[in-house]
Amino acid sequence: MRETAGGHNMKRIWKKRDEGVSPVIATILMVAITVVLAAVLYVMVMNLGGIDKIEKPLGLNQQFKTSTTVSLLISSASSGALIDSTAVSITKSGVPTGVDNVTVFTPSGSEMAWYSDGAWTYADGFDTDTAKFNVGATVLITASAISSGDVLTISSGQNYFMPTSLNVN
């Protein structure tokens, strides 16, 4: 058996130490885990993970209504409020119903995009990256019947803006 300078048996010293991980290694592991968790939280909060953030809702003002059409003016919109993947619905007495057509006009009155048969179509000069709900734009919604008290909801499938609802007058 080997003995140390103090006359102790090395094998006994080794077996007597029932400590798991040294305090230095434990501290290093705790700091590393804390740094990783902080980095993950930072990425989530700062939206660096590639997930589109939800912008503010659209500001909508009703311009006019007929029995089948309602016209809305965009009074406020975030810069990233793209029309792409936007859904429009009407709720009648608590029951959601579809709309027939949606047409979006630029603030100057030119057609920008229209929704029909389940898809958005864009006018010349516009596409999924350039057609946006801008302040002053008009949204014309057509359905089989639109009544006072119905609730119009415009929502983005890509989180470009928060869902926006308006009670029809």
Helices and strands as residue ranges (DSSP letters): H 10-16, H 23-45, E 59-65, E 69-76, E 86-92, E 95-97, E 101-105, E 111-116, E 119-122, E 138-142, E 151-156, E 164-167
